[in-house]
Amino acid sequence: MFEYIRKHQRLMQILLAIIIVPSFVLVGVSSYDSGGSAATGVATVAGKQITQQEWDEAQRRQIDQARSQMGAQFDQKQFDTPQAKQAVLEQLVAERTLQNAITEKHLAVSDAAIRKQIEAIPQFRKADGTFDLPMYTAALAAQGMTPTMFDADLRRQMALQQLTGSIQATAIVPRSVTTRLSDLRDQTRDVQELLFPVADFVSKVQVTDAMVKAFYDKNTAMFMVPEHIKAEYIVFNADAVARQVTVSDAEIAEAYAKNPARFATAEERAVSHILVNSPKSASPADAATAKVNASAILAEVRKSPAEFANIAKAKSQDTGSAEMGGELGSFQKGVKSDLPAAVDAAVFALKEGEASELVQSEYGFHIIKVTSVKPATQKTLAQAHDAIGAELKTAKMSKKYSELAEQFANTVEEQSDSLKPAADKLGLKIETIENLGRTPSPQFGTAPFNNAKFLSALFAQDTLKNKRNTLAVEAAPSTLIAGRVVDYKPAAKRPLAEVDAAIRQRVTTEEAMRLARAAGEAKMAAAKAAGDAAGFGPVQVLTRTAQPTINPVAAMAVLKADTSKLPAYVGVDVPGQGYGVYRIAKVAQVGTPDPARRAQEAEQITGAAAQQDMYAFLQALKEKAKSKVTAKPVDASRTE
């Protein structure tokens, strides 16, 4: 069982994450307001602050949990977006708001309920169904938690579930509503299309200069070019420090000589075992029975040594390792392991391929086998040279960074009319970037010059007016940037002559669409009066479950149309095509309703209603608790 925890540590992490993560996700905090800092907090709930540190910790916790669950598929970039960080803050506000309501309503979870919840976790149960306390405590310890800490987290989550569950359980959707919605899902509509393509009306449009000018004057915002700058910048980071740090062969040799043991690898042994359970709490009779059973298994191993793995799969009671033929992994001599002391001693007393006599530990009786032995090794200076050099260089860089960072900051400030002195002193390259605005642009991604603080410094009045260097700005961890404005273009309206052709095309399309719509509406009025299908295309069958055979926008309008009187007609602006008139001749149901599917749909509809109720309840609680986010948008995207 102890091996199960060691080999399934990731499973334990996932399990604990599932237990302690809230069972609901609710968003919709009030919009960002001014203010907010590490000192004043990023949000308030019932007069109590959520601090920047708590927000950061929640983000780290989310990332750690995702990493343990997703493994190789984990991509931290998806958690570093402003939207992801804001969602974490919204979740914190929701949790605190609900926790405040729990406190006010004196909701509590009994010790018995906590104990029952923990004992029900399958991973913490023995083969006989009883609770496995050692496994439980070991799993918590692997996460840096004590049973008291885990109990507190679980109690809090169960109270939250008690509150949210009671609200969601009150959701009721009448059967008539769920039946009607299911009926609509199973409904078909026979429709005929008559399209008036916009291209057919383009030749009838005459765009005058006056029409172009009127459009230009009416849609000023369309032709505004935002203010932007062209800037020079230099970046100081670890690469710049690395270029100024060297490590000599003599330093490497000295480091090796001081501690050659660092470059030695202890003997390593791959170990398998078979366990017959006999805990300390077992009665003398049970212990004797377990020993007899273990002795029988040992005799079987002695008779067929090559069958050790198969015997372990069939007879070992350590469920975690049995499925792998008893494999416990590899252990190094002299390195503390999580093996019981008696087992550890036996492992290093055996020869390769040899199986032990019975070894008793607090878990029961073990039969140990050393399946392979890797002898101890010692790297030579030549073999360790590159690793030592990299280590020494990293240490030197760490010390050198502060010194060079201070030089960078001082130089760009003291010689503020040019970036060249700082670039020359620190071996940096002056880069140029155009079309920078006051706020970060998605097109520039995570580039240092796209940092909000740096852009704010560039657009400062003194920087714009006098073209002086900005102060050094930390754009990312261990990354400083400074810049200066080369050219500034204020917001301006593009000249009419420059956009004349584009306006003519736009006006032509709009006018042609207006004519197409008028023709379509006239046809629809005539069709309604006559009631026939003259001019319409062939019948097409639309449903809410299949891909439509007509434009999706038109299909949506057809499926929403009032069909209390047939034939019914719908006119729709069809994007990219023109104006469509649709004749609905027949409405029918598909086949015989499926009771099982309809019951499932009713559950889904009720679930959606429950979520809406929960959202409304949370919003009311937020208003009562005066829950408010005080962090500015820039805080949500700051680089940690």
matplotlib code that plots the C-alpha trace (Angstrom):
import matplotlib.pyplot as plt

x = [0.0, 2.9, 4.2, 0.7, 1.0, 4.6, 3.9, 0.5, 1.4, 0.0, -3.3, -3.4, -2.8, -5.7, -7.9, -7.2, -7.7, -11.1, -12.1, -10.9, -11.8, -15.3, -18.0, -19.4, -18.1, -19.8, -18.7, -20.1, -18.4, -19.0, -16.9, -13.4, -13.2, -10.3, -7.8, -6.5, -3.0, -1.1, -1.8, -5.5, -6.5, -7.9, -11.4, -13.7, -16.5, -18.5, -15.9, -13.0, -10.3, -9.0, -5.3, -3.0, -1.1, -4.3, -5.1, -1.5, -1.7, -5.0, -3.5, -0.5, -2.8, -4.9, -1.8, -0.4, -3.7, -3.9, -0.3, -0.9, -4.1, -3.0, 0.5, 2.3, -0.7, -0.3, 0.3, 0.9, 0.2, -3.5, -3.4, -1.3, -3.9, -5.8, -9.0, -7.8, -6.4, -9.6, -11.6, -9.6, -10.4, -14.0, -14.0, -12.4, -15.1, -17.8, -16.3, -15.9, -19.4, -20.9, -18.7, -19.9, -23.5, -22.6, -21.3, -24.3, -26.7, -24.7, -24.4, -22.2, -20.9, -20.7, -17.5, -19.4, -20.3, -16.6, -15.5, -18.0, -17.0, -13.3, -13.9, -16.0, -13.0, -12.2, -8.5, -8.3, -10.0, -8.3, -9.1, -11.5, -13.3, -12.0, -10.4, -6.6, -5.4, -1.6, -2.4, -4.6, -2.0, 0.8, -1.3, -1.9, 1.7, 2.7, 0.7, 2.2, -1.1, -2.1, -5.4, -6.5, -5.8, -7.6, -10.6, -10.9, -10.8, -13.3, -15.6, -15.6, -16.4, -19.1, -20.7, -20.6, -22.1, -24.8, -25.7, -25.5, -27.1, -30.1, -30.6, -30.2, -32.5, -35.4, -35.3, -38.6, -39.4, -43.1, -43.5, -45.4, -42.3, -39.9, -42.4, -42.8, -39.0, -38.6, -41.4, -39.6, -36.4, -38.3, -40.1, -39.5, -40.4, -40.9, -39.5, -39.1, -36.5, -36.6, -33.4, -32.9, -29.1, -27.5, -25.3, -28.4, -29.1, -25.6, -26.0, -29.1, -27.1, -25.6, -23.2, -22.7, -20.0, -22.6, -23.5, -19.8, -19.3, -22.4, -21.2, -17.8, -19.2, -21.7, -19.2, -16.3, -15.1, -14.6, -11.9, -10.0, -6.4, -5.6, -2.6, 0.5, 4.3, 7.5, 9.9, 13.4, 14.0, 16.6, 16.0, 18.2, 17.7, 19.5, 21.1, 22.7, 24.2, 25.4, 27.4, 29.4, 30.0, 32.7, 33.9, 37.5, 38.6, 40.5, 37.3, 35.6, 38.5, 38.5, 34.7, 35.1, 38.0, 36.1, 33.3, 33.8, 31.1, 28.5, 29.4, 29.1, 26.0, 25.2, 24.5, 20.9, 18.8, 15.5, 13.2, 10.0, 8.1, 5.2, 3.2, 0.9, -1.0, -0.5, -0.7, 0.5, -3.2, -3.7, -4.4, -1.8, -4.0, -4.3, -0.6, 0.2, -2.1, -0.6, 2.9, 1.8, 0.4, 3.6, 5.7, 3.7, 4.2, 7.9, 8.1, 6.4, 9.0, 11.9, 10.5, 10.0, 12.2, 11.5, 7.8, 8.2, 6.3, 3.4, 3.2, 3.2, 0.3, -1.7, -0.9, 0.5, -1.8, -0.1, -2.7, -0.6, 2.4, 0.8, -0.6, 3.0, 4.4, 5.4, 7.6, 8.5, 10.9, 14.6, 16.4, 19.8, 22.2, 22.5, 19.6, 16.6, 13.6, 10.0, 10.5, 10.0, 13.4, 13.4, 12.6, 15.2, 17.9, 16.9, 17.1, 20.8, 21.7, 20.6, 22.5, 21.1, 18.3, 18.1, 14.9, 14.8, 13.4, 10.3, 10.8, 8.3, 7.3, 4.5, 2.5, 3.0, 5.3, 7.3, 9.3, 11.9, 13.6, 16.4, 15.8, 18.8, 21.8, 23.5, 26.9, 28.0, 29.7, 32.0, 32.1, 35.5, 36.3, 36.0, 32.6, 31.4, 33.0, 30.1, 27.6, 29.9, 30.5, 26.8, 26.2, 29.0, 27.9, 24.3, 25.6, 27.8, 24.9, 22.6, 25.1, 25.9, 22.3, 21.6, 24.8, 24.2, 20.5, 21.4, 23.9, 21.2, 18.6, 21.1, 22.5, 19.1, 18.0, 21.2, 21.9, 18.3, 18.7, 19.8, 19.7, 23.2, 25.3, 23.4, 23.4, 27.2, 28.0, 26.0, 26.3, 22.6, 21.0, 18.8, 15.6, 12.8, 9.1, 6.3, 2.5, 2.5, -0.6, -1.3, -2.5, -1.0, -2.0, -2.7, -0.7, 2.5, 1.8, 4.2, 7.0, 8.6, 7.6, 4.0, 4.0, 1.3, 3.7, 6.2, 3.6, 2.4, 5.9, 6.3, 3.1, 4.0, 3.9, 7.6, 8.6, 6.4, 7.2, 11.0, 11.7, 13.6, 14.4, 11.8, 12.9, 13.8, 10.5, 10.3, 8.4, 8.8, 10.8, 14.5, 13.7, 14.0, 13.2, 13.7, 12.8, 12.3, 9.8, 11.2, 8.0, 4.5, 1.3, -1.8, -5.2, -6.4, -9.1, -8.0, -8.5, -11.7, -9.6, -7.8, -10.9, -13.1, -13.0, -13.7, -16.7, -18.1, -17.9, -19.6, -22.4, -22.9, -23.4, -25.7, -27.8, -28.0, -29.0, -31.7, -33.1, -32.9, -34.8, -37.5, -38.0, -38.1, -40.6, -42.8, -42.7, -43.5, -46.5, -47.8, -47.1, -49.0, -52.0, -52.0, -51.0, -49.2, -45.6, -45.0, -41.3, -40.1, -37.5, -38.0, -39.1, -36.3, -36.8, -35.3, -34.8, -33.1, -30.8, -29.4, -27.1, -29.4, -29.5, -30.0, -28.0, -27.8, -29.1, -32.1, -32.6, -32.7, -35.3, -37.4, -37.2, -38.3, -41.1, -44.8, -46.4, -49.8, -51.1, -49.7, -48.3, -46.1, -43.5, -40.3, -38.0, -34.3, -31.1, -28.8, -25.2, -23.0, -25.9, -28.8, -32.4, -34.2, -38.0, -38.9, -42.3, -43.1, -45.6, -45.7, -44.8, -44.5, -43.0, -40.2, -41.2, -42.3, -40.9, -38.1, -39.1, -35.6, -34.1, -37.0, -36.3, -32.7, -33.6, -35.9, -33.0, -30.8, -33.4, -33.9, -30.1, -29.9, -32.7, -30.9, -27.7, -29.7, -31.2, -27.8, -26.4, -29.2, -28.8, -25.1, -25.7, -28.1, -25.5, -22.8, -25.1, -25.9, -22.2, -21.1, -18.7, -16.6, -13.5, -11.1, -8.2, -7.6, -7.6, -3.9, -3.6, -5.3, -2.6, 0.5, 3.4, 4.3]
y = [0.0, 2.3, 1.7, 2.5, 6.0, 6.4, 5.2, 6.9, 10.2, 12.0, 10.1, 11.3, 14.9, 14.6, 13.1, 15.8, 18.5, 17.1, 17.0, 20.5, 22.4, 23.9, 21.9, 25.0, 27.6, 31.0, 34.1, 37.6, 39.9, 43.6, 45.4, 46.6, 49.8, 52.2, 51.6, 48.4, 47.4, 44.9, 47.1, 47.8, 44.5, 43.4, 42.9, 43.2, 41.0, 42.1, 44.7, 42.1, 42.3, 39.7, 40.6, 40.5, 37.7, 35.6, 36.1, 35.1, 32.0, 31.0, 31.3, 29.2, 26.6, 26.4, 25.9, 23.2, 21.3, 21.6, 20.4, 17.4, 16.5, 17.2, 15.9, 16.2, 18.0, 20.9, 24.3, 27.1, 29.8, 29.2, 30.1, 33.3, 35.2, 38.2, 36.3, 33.2, 35.3, 37.4, 34.1, 33.1, 36.4, 36.0, 32.5, 33.9, 36.6, 34.0, 31.7, 34.4, 35.7, 32.3, 31.6, 34.9, 33.7, 30.3, 32.2, 34.4, 31.5, 29.4, 26.4, 23.7, 20.2, 17.6, 15.7, 12.5, 13.8, 14.7, 11.3, 9.5, 11.5, 10.7, 7.0, 6.8, 7.7, 4.4, 5.1, 5.1, 1.8, -1.6, -4.7, -5.7, -2.4, -0.9, 2.6, 2.7, 5.3, 5.0, 5.4, 8.4, 10.2, 9.4, 10.8, 14.1, 14.3, 14.1, 17.3, 19.0, 18.7, 17.4, 15.6, 18.7, 21.0, 18.5, 18.3, 22.1, 22.3, 19.5, 21.0, 24.3, 22.7, 20.5, 23.6, 25.3, 22.3, 22.2, 25.9, 25.7, 22.3, 23.5, 26.4, 24.3, 21.6, 24.1, 24.5, 23.3, 23.3, 22.3, 19.2, 21.2, 23.3, 20.4, 18.6, 21.7, 22.1, 18.4, 18.8, 21.7, 19.6, 16.8, 19.3, 19.5, 22.5, 22.2, 25.5, 26.9, 29.7, 32.6, 34.6, 38.1, 38.3, 41.6, 41.3, 41.5, 45.1, 46.5, 47.8, 49.8, 51.8, 55.2, 56.4, 60.2, 62.3, 63.7, 60.2, 59.4, 62.6, 62.0, 58.5, 59.9, 62.6, 60.3, 57.5, 59.5, 56.8, 54.4, 56.5, 57.5, 56.4, 56.1, 57.9, 55.9, 56.2, 54.8, 54.0, 52.8, 50.4, 48.2, 45.1, 44.0, 40.4, 37.2, 36.9, 40.3, 39.2, 35.9, 37.7, 39.4, 36.4, 33.8, 30.7, 29.5, 25.9, 26.5, 27.5, 24.4, 22.2, 23.8, 23.3, 19.6, 19.1, 20.6, 18.0, 15.1, 13.2, 15.5, 13.8, 10.3, 8.1, 5.6, 2.0, 1.6, -1.4, -2.3, -4.0, -6.1, -7.6, -9.8, -8.7, -10.6, -8.1, -8.4, -4.9, -4.3, -4.3, -7.9, -10.5, -13.2, -15.8, -13.6, -12.8, -16.5, -17.3, -14.5, -15.9, -19.4, -18.0, -16.0, -19.0, -21.0, -18.2, -18.1, -21.9, -21.3, -18.5, -20.8, -23.5, -21.2, -18.1, -16.9, -16.7, -14.1, -11.4, -13.7, -14.9, -11.3, -10.4, -13.4, -13.4, -10.1, -8.0, -4.7, -3.8, -0.9, -3.0, -6.4, -5.3, -4.5, -7.8, -6.5, -3.7, -1.1, 0.9, 1.7, 2.7, 4.1, 2.9, 5.4, 7.5, 7.6, 5.9, 5.4, 1.7, 0.3, -0.1, -3.9, -4.0, -1.4, -3.4, -6.6, -4.9, -4.0, -7.4, -9.4, -10.2, -9.4, -11.8, -13.2, -13.4, -12.9, -14.9, -13.5, -9.9, -8.6, -4.9, -2.9, -3.8, -7.5, -10.2, -9.3, -11.4, -9.1, -9.6, -7.5, -7.6, -5.5, -3.7, -0.6, -0.2, 3.1, 5.5, 8.5, 11.2, 12.4, 16.1, 16.0, 14.3, 16.9, 19.9, 21.3, 20.8, 22.5, 25.3, 25.9, 25.9, 28.3, 30.6, 30.6, 31.5, 34.3, 35.6, 35.7, 37.9, 40.0, 40.7, 43.2, 45.1, 45.3, 46.0, 49.0, 50.2, 49.8, 51.8, 54.6, 55.0, 55.3, 57.8, 59.9, 60.0, 60.4, 61.9, 58.6, 54.9, 54.4, 54.9, 52.1, 49.9, 50.3, 49.8, 46.6, 45.2, 45.7, 46.1, 49.2, 47.9, 49.9, 49.3, 51.2, 51.6, 51.3, 52.5, 53.3, 49.8, 46.4, 45.0, 41.3, 41.4, 41.9, 39.1, 39.0, 41.1, 43.3, 46.5, 45.4, 45.7, 48.0, 49.7, 50.4, 51.7, 54.0, 55.3, 55.9, 57.9, 60.0, 63.7, 64.3, 61.3, 62.4, 66.1, 66.0, 62.6, 61.6, 58.0, 56.3, 54.9, 51.2, 49.2, 45.5, 43.9, 40.4, 38.6, 39.5, 41.6, 45.4, 47.6, 51.3, 53.2, 56.6, 58.1, 58.6, 59.8, 60.6, 60.6, 62.0, 60.5, 61.7, 61.2, 59.7, 62.0, 61.5, 61.0, 58.1, 56.2, 57.3, 54.0, 51.9, 54.1, 53.9, 50.1, 50.1, 52.5, 50.5, 47.3, 48.9, 50.5, 47.3, 45.5, 48.0, 47.4, 43.6, 43.9, 46.1, 43.6, 40.7, 42.4, 43.2, 39.5, 38.4, 40.6, 39.3, 35.7, 36.2, 37.6, 34.8, 32.0, 30.1, 29.0, 30.7, 31.5, 29.6, 26.8, 23.2, 22.1, 21.6, 20.1, 21.9, 20.5, 21.8, 18.8, 18.6, 20.9, 23.3, 23.2, 27.0, 29.8, 29.4, 32.9, 32.2, 28.8, 30.4, 32.8, 30.0, 27.9, 30.8, 31.9, 31.8, 28.9, 29.1, 29.9, 28.1, 28.9, 31.3, 33.7, 35.0, 37.7, 37.6, 39.6, 36.7, 37.7, 37.8, 36.9, 39.3, 39.1, 35.8, 35.1, 31.8, 30.0, 27.5, 25.1, 22.4, 21.7, 18.1, 15.9, 13.4, 9.8, 8.6, 10.4, 8.5, 8.5, 7.9, 10.7, 13.1, 12.2, 13.1, 16.4, 17.2, 16.7, 18.9, 21.7, 21.5, 21.6, 24.7, 26.3, 25.4, 27.1, 30.2, 30.2, 29.7, 32.6, 34.9, 33.8, 34.6, 38.0, 38.8, 37.7, 39.8, 42.9, 42.3, 41.7, 44.7, 42.4, 44.5, 44.0, 46.9, 45.7, 47.6, 45.6, 45.9, 44.0, 41.0, 40.8, 41.6, 39.3, 37.4]
z = [0.0, 0.8, -2.8, -4.2, -2.9, -4.1, -7.6, -7.9, -6.4, -9.5, -9.0, -5.4, -6.6, -9.0, -6.3, -3.8, -6.4, -7.3, -3.7, -2.7, -5.9, -5.7, -7.4, -9.2, -11.5, -11.3, -13.1, -13.5, -11.0, -11.4, -13.9, -13.1, -11.1, -10.5, -7.7, -6.3, -5.3, -3.2, -0.2, -0.7, -2.2, -5.6, -4.5, -1.4, -0.1, 2.9, 3.7, 3.7, 1.1, -1.3, -1.6, -4.6, -2.8, -2.4, -6.1, -7.1, -4.9, -6.4, -9.8, -8.8, -7.2, -10.4, -12.5, -10.2, -10.2, -14.0, -14.4, -12.3, -14.1, -17.7, -17.6, -21.0, -22.4, -19.9, -21.5, -19.1, -21.8, -21.6, -17.9, -18.4, -20.3, -18.8, -19.3, -17.4, -14.5, -14.3, -14.1, -11.1, -9.4, -10.2, -8.7, -5.6, -5.3, -5.8, -3.2, -0.6, -1.2, -0.7, 2.3, 3.8, 3.3, 4.9, 8.0, 8.2, 7.9, 10.4, 8.1, 9.4, 8.5, 11.3, 12.0, 11.2, 7.7, 7.1, 8.3, 6.1, 3.1, 3.5, 4.2, 1.1, -1.2, -3.0, -3.2, 0.6, 1.1, 1.6, -0.4, 2.4, 2.2, 5.4, 5.6, 5.1, 7.4, 6.5, 2.8, 3.6, 5.7, 3.3, 0.3, 2.3, 3.3, -0.4, -1.0, 2.1, 4.0, 7.4, 8.1, 10.0, 7.0, 4.7, 7.0, 7.1, 3.3, 2.9, 5.5, 3.7, 0.3, 1.7, 3.3, -0.1, -1.8, 0.9, 0.2, -3.6, -3.8, -1.8, -4.2, -7.4, -6.0, -5.9, -9.7, -11.2, -14.9, -15.7, -17.8, -20.3, -20.9, -21.3, -23.5, -25.7, -26.0, -26.9, -29.5, -31.1, -31.3, -33.1, -35.4, -39.2, -41.4, -45.2, -46.7, -50.1, -50.9, -53.3, -53.2, -54.5, -55.0, -54.2, -57.3, -59.5, -58.3, -58.4, -62.0, -60.9, -58.3, -59.1, -56.4, -56.5, -54.9, -52.5, -51.3, -50.7, -48.8, -46.7, -45.8, -44.9, -42.7, -41.0, -40.2, -38.9, -36.5, -39.3, -40.8, -37.7, -37.4, -33.6, -32.2, -32.5, -32.1, -33.6, -30.8, -30.2, -27.3, -25.6, -23.6, -20.7, -19.6, -18.7, -22.2, -21.7, -18.4, -19.8, -22.5, -19.7, -17.5, -18.1, -16.2, -16.5, -16.6, -13.4, -11.6, -12.9, -11.7, -8.3, -7.9, -8.9, -6.4, -3.5, -3.7, -6.1, -4.4, -6.0, -9.3, -8.1, -8.5, -5.8, -6.5, -7.7, -7.4, -9.2, -6.7, -6.8, -3.9, -2.9, 0.2, 2.4, 4.6, 8.3, 10.0, 13.5, 14.7, 13.4, 16.1, 16.8, 15.0, 11.9, 11.9, 12.1, 9.2, 7.1, 7.8, 6.7, 3.5, 2.9, 3.5, 0.9, -1.6, -0.9, -1.5, -4.9, -5.7, -4.7, -7.0, -10.0, -9.6, -13.2, -12.4, -9.6, -11.6, -12.4, -8.8, -7.6, -10.0, -8.7, -5.0, -3.8, -1.6, -2.4, -5.1, -6.3, -7.3, -7.9, -11.3, -12.3, -11.3, -7.9, -9.2, -6.6, -8.7, -8.2, -5.0, -4.4, -1.7, 1.1, -0.1, 2.2, 0.7, 1.6, 2.1, 5.6, 7.3, 7.3, 3.6, 2.8, 4.6, 2.8, -0.6, -0.2, 1.3, -1.8, -4.9, -8.4, -9.3, -5.7, -3.7, 0.1, 2.9, 4.5, 5.7, 8.2, 8.3, 9.8, 6.6, 6.7, 5.2, 2.2, -0.3, -1.9, -5.2, -6.7, -10.4, -11.5, -10.0, -11.4, -9.8, -8.3, -10.8, -10.5, -13.3, -14.2, -14.4, -18.1, -17.9, -15.3, -17.0, -18.9, -16.0, -13.5, -15.9, -16.4, -12.7, -11.9, -14.7, -13.4, -9.9, -11.3, -13.4, -10.4, -8.5, -11.6, -12.6, -9.9, -10.6, -14.4, -13.9, -11.8, -14.4, -17.1, -15.1, -14.1, -17.6, -19.4, -16.8, -16.5, -20.3, -21.2, -24.7, -26.3, -25.7, -27.2, -24.0, -22.2, -25.3, -25.7, -22.1, -21.8, -25.3, -26.2, -29.6, -30.2, -31.8, -33.6, -33.5, -35.2, -34.7, -30.9, -29.2, -25.6, -24.7, -25.5, -28.9, -29.5, -32.7, -30.7, -28.2, -25.2, -26.7, -24.0, -25.8, -25.6, -21.8, -20.4, -18.0, -20.8, -23.1, -20.4, -19.9, -23.7, -23.8, -20.8, -21.6, -20.9, -23.1, -26.0, -25.8, -25.2, -26.7, -23.6, -22.5, -20.4, -17.1, -16.9, -16.8, -15.7, -18.5, -17.2, -14.5, -14.9, -18.0, -18.1, -21.1, -21.8, -24.9, -26.4, -28.9, -32.4, -34.0, -32.7, -34.8, -33.1, -33.9, -37.3, -39.8, -43.1, -46.1, -48.1, -51.3, -49.6, -48.7, -51.6, -53.5, -50.4, -49.6, -53.1, -52.9, -49.5, -50.6, -53.8, -51.8, -49.3, -52.0, -54.0, -50.8, -50.2, -53.7, -53.2, -49.9, -51.4, -54.3, -51.8, -49.5, -52.5, -53.6, -50.0, -49.9, -53.2, -52.2, -48.9, -50.8, -53.4, -51.1, -53.8, -54.4, -57.7, -58.2, -55.1, -55.3, -54.4, -50.9, -48.4, -44.9, -41.9, -38.4, -35.3, -35.1, -38.7, -40.7, -42.6, -46.4, -46.6, -45.1, -41.3, -40.6, -42.8, -41.2, -37.8, -38.9, -40.5, -37.4, -35.2, -37.4, -36.2, -38.0, -36.4, -39.9, -43.0, -45.4, -43.5, -45.0, -43.7, -45.2, -44.2, -45.0, -46.0, -45.2, -48.3, -50.7, -50.7, -49.5, -49.1, -48.9, -47.4, -47.7, -44.9, -46.2, -43.6, -40.0, -38.7, -36.0, -36.7, -35.9, -32.4, -29.4, -27.5, -23.8, -22.6, -24.6, -23.6, -19.9, -20.4, -22.1, -19.2, -16.8, -18.9, -19.1, -15.3, -14.8, -17.0, -15.0, -11.7, -13.0, -13.8, -10.3, -8.8, -10.8, -9.8, -6.1, -6.3, -7.8, -5.0, -2.4, -4.1, -4.0, -0.3, 0.6, -1.6, -3.4, -5.7, -7.9, -7.3, -9.5, -12.8, -16.0, -16.2, -13.0, -14.5, -17.2, -15.2, -15.6, -12.5]

ax = plt.figure().add_subplot(projection="3d")
ax.plot(x, y, z, "-o")
ax.set_aspect("equal")
plt.show()
